[in-house]
Amino acid sequence: MKLAVKNISFNYNSVRVLKNLTLNVEGGEILSIVGPNGSGKTTLLRCINRAIKPREGTVLLEGKNVAKMNSMEIAKKMSTVRQSADTAFPSTVLDMVLLGRRPYIKWSVTPKDLEIVDRVMKLVDINHLTDRYLDELSGGERQKVTMARALAQEPKVLLLDEPTANLDVKNQLEILNIIKDLVKRENMAVVIAIHDLNLAARFSDKMVMLKDGAIVAAGSPNSVLTQSNIMKVYGVEVKILENISDAPYIIPLTLSPQRVN
Amino acid sequence: MSDNSAHRLYVKVTAKKLAVVFVLLLALIGSIVAAICIGPVNIPPQTTIEIIFSKISPFSSHTNTIFDTIVIDVRIPRVLMALLAGMCLSTSGAVMQGVLRNPLASPYILGVAAGAAFGAALSMILGIGEWLGVYSVYLMAFIFAFVAIFLVYGLSKARATTTETLILAGIAVGAMFNAFVSLLMYVSGESLRSLVFWIMGGLWTSSWGTVIIILPVAVVGSVLLFGFSWDLNVMTLGDEAALSLGVNVKRRKVILLILSTLLAAIVISATGIIGFIGLVAPHIARMVIGTDYRLLLPTASLMGMLLLLLADTFTRTIVAPTEIPVGIITTMIGVPFFAYLLIKSKRSFWT
């Protein structure tokens, strides 16, 4: 098991934001976390990467408790891609991706570091942008730079928080295709917090649906994305098309007449 | 075509950057010699070099002249003080900009300079902390510089820490400490000249005594900060991104802010407030060398030394035999630059 999250709970100002969550991700698997705004998707990711300390529960990274690892050890095994990676100062693509080697670099940048940087830039198809400045790039290109930086850490577990937000359709598909390819090739475990149910259905092996910090449904996209689950969690009536691709396709119809609690 | 283009590019760019550092170093050495030679009494460069060698080498047949006194007791300590001040202020500014992720941060803008000046003035005029001997001035400067930066940081954190709140808090705290310094001067009947010294900065009080005290702190502090280069690189990405790259930001932030405040305070306690060097030098360095702190800190130091040395040489020769406080010149150069950064802060400079 690459990543095992056991009975995680988190309180924010005595409000329970996460309630006893458990999930497992194997190598080569993509798990997506879906749920409405404020359901705890990002908080869960932050608990996993130790940006915040869960109140209860453990996170096991390749069998090791992350609470007992130092941040450098964790950084060599797990990396995170956030939305809108902004720097305070204009920096080149090469310099930015090279920062992903920080957990391995003592002082000098070695040829091995640059070899890995070169490889990950080719993987996400930004090797023609190496000497460009970040602020000259489009949103999609910048998201790929952030991905390359995370991959330069050579992670076993990759966490992505809304990797496709603010991207156009082409870039959304491109980013997710890259992730899907990588997962198989590098045997990584991937966790994606994502709003778009259709993209989630199409690209993930497993899904977890959250509501108010608790898991409402978990399993394959087909078993999670049902009319009744979506009604229960989002309060929206939907139609589900089964024969578009192998993944279910959701069309929102109307808001539910009664408020669901 | 090599199949590893990142490697080729890195080697090429690094060689180019090192060449820039080398040229800067040569320019600095030239300026140092020039600054020692130029003044109310001009000394030929040959004589200057002869005098310096006679002091280093025990086998010199050199006979002392009036030039010796000028070079050894007046010009060299002053040049050294300008170099130390330039190095400390620009290193401090570069680190504050990285830690606070704010291109407008610097000891002057954040009120640290005013705090240090107040602490030093307090110690000199009211004799507070006298039992510490010669170090009392420096220690008091550091304590109040520290009070200033944590006041500014705390104030800006009370609301969301944005570029604007941090700068506004800095201006407010700086203005308050400047008012305290002025009050202190008037109440104690000090001359206007000493008030001008604290508010506008000057290097005319430089002596071997102050250089000897400041030199070790400046060098050790700068070297320690240089050692944090990679952490600074990562910290410009923000706290959580830095953490996922293995850098525990909270503790580092405090260490880096203490060290950078110390560097600024120790200089200001000897020179008064020299504005904008700590803002301008790191930015010019960033334009020519990029954002990697391993190269940025040395380049910013060289740039700060060069700028301050040139500004000081200018201020003491242009209206000789009197002189203009160097802080006036640095501020006059710095303010338009500050405005430029404010407008264009997100654009890239170097192509």
HADDOCK unambig.tbl for C-alpha pairs under 7 A between the chains (distance, minus, plus):
assign (segid A and resid 49 and name CA) (segid B and resid 244 and name CA) 6.99 0.50 0.50
assign (segid A and resid 51 and name CA) (segid B and resid 240 and name CA) 6.31 0.50 0.50
assign (segid A and resid 71 and name CA) (segid B and resid 243 and name CA) 6.89 0.50 0.50
assign (segid A and resid 71 and name CA) (segid B and resid 246 and name CA) 4.50 0.50 0.50
assign (segid A and resid 71 and name CA) (segid B and resid 247 and name CA) 6.57 0.50 0.50
assign (segid A and resid 71 and name CA) (segid B and resid 248 and name CA) 6.84 0.50 0.50
assign (segid A and resid 72 and name CA) (segid B and resid 246 and name CA) 4.05 0.50 0.50
assign (segid A and resid 72 and name CA) (segid B and resid 247 and name CA) 6.94 0.50 0.50
assign (segid A and resid 74 and name CA) (segid B and resid 246 and name CA) 6.98 0.50 0.50
assign (segid A and resid 75 and name CA) (segid B and resid 244 and name CA) 5.61 0.50 0.50
assign (segid A and resid 75 and name CA) (segid B and resid 245 and name CA) 5.22 0.50 0.50
assign (segid A and resid 75 and name CA) (segid B and resid 246 and name CA) 4.99 0.50 0.50
assign (segid A and resid 79 and name CA) (segid B and resid 244 and name CA) 6.03 0.50 0.50
assign (segid A and resid 80 and name CA) (segid B and resid 244 and name CA) 6.46 0.50 0.50
assign (segid A and resid 86 and name CA) (segid B and resid 237 and name CA) 6.58 0.50 0.50
assign (segid A and resid 87 and name CA) (segid B and resid 236 and name CA) 5.95 0.50 0.50
assign (segid A and resid 87 and name CA) (segid B and resid 237 and name CA) 5.18 0.50 0.50
assign (segid A and resid 88 and name CA) (segid B and resid 101 and name CA) 5.35 0.50 0.50
assign (segid A and resid 88 and name CA) (segid B and resid 102 and name CA) 6.31 0.50 0.50
assign (segid A and resid 88 and name CA) (segid B and resid 103 and name CA) 6.81 0.50 0.50
assign (segid A and resid 88 and name CA) (segid B and resid 236 and name CA) 5.99 0.50 0.50
assign (segid A and resid 90 and name CA) (segid B and resid 346 and name CA) 6.94 0.50 0.50
assign (segid A and resid 90 and name CA) (segid B and resid 347 and name CA) 6.85 0.50 0.50
assign (segid A and resid 90 and name CA) (segid B and resid 348 and name CA) 5.18 0.50 0.50
assign (segid A and resid 91 and name CA) (segid B and resid 290 and name CA) 6.76 0.50 0.50
assign (segid A and resid 91 and name CA) (segid B and resid 291 and name CA) 6.02 0.50 0.50
assign (segid A and resid 99 and name CA) (segid B and resid 234 and name CA) 6.63 0.50 0.50
assign (segid A and resid 100 and name CA) (segid B and resid 245 and name CA) 6.71 0.50 0.50
assign (segid A and resid 102 and name CA) (segid B and resid 245 and name CA) 6.46 0.50 0.50
assign (segid A and resid 103 and name CA) (segid B and resid 245 and name CA) 6.22 0.50 0.50
assign (segid A and resid 103 and name CA) (segid B and resid 246 and name CA) 5.94 0.50 0.50
assign (segid A and resid 111 and name CA) (segid B and resid 7 and name CA) 6.74 0.50 0.50
assign (segid A and resid 114 and name CA) (segid B and resid 6 and name CA) 5.98 0.50 0.50
assign (segid A and resid 114 and name CA) (segid B and resid 7 and name CA) 5.39 0.50 0.50
assign (segid A and resid 115 and name CA) (segid B and resid 4 and name CA) 6.43 0.50 0.50
assign (segid A and resid 115 and name CA) (segid B and resid 7 and name CA) 6.87 0.50 0.50
assign (segid A and resid 117 and name CA) (segid B and resid 6 and name CA) 6.95 0.50 0.50
assign (segid A and resid 118 and name CA) (segid B and resid 4 and name CA) 6.09 0.50 0.50
assign (segid A and resid 118 and name CA) (segid B and resid 5 and name CA) 6.78 0.50 0.50
assign (segid A and resid 118 and name CA) (segid B and resid 6 and name CA) 5.26 0.50 0.50
assign (segid A and resid 133 and name CA) (segid B and resid 348 and name CA) 6.92 0.50 0.50
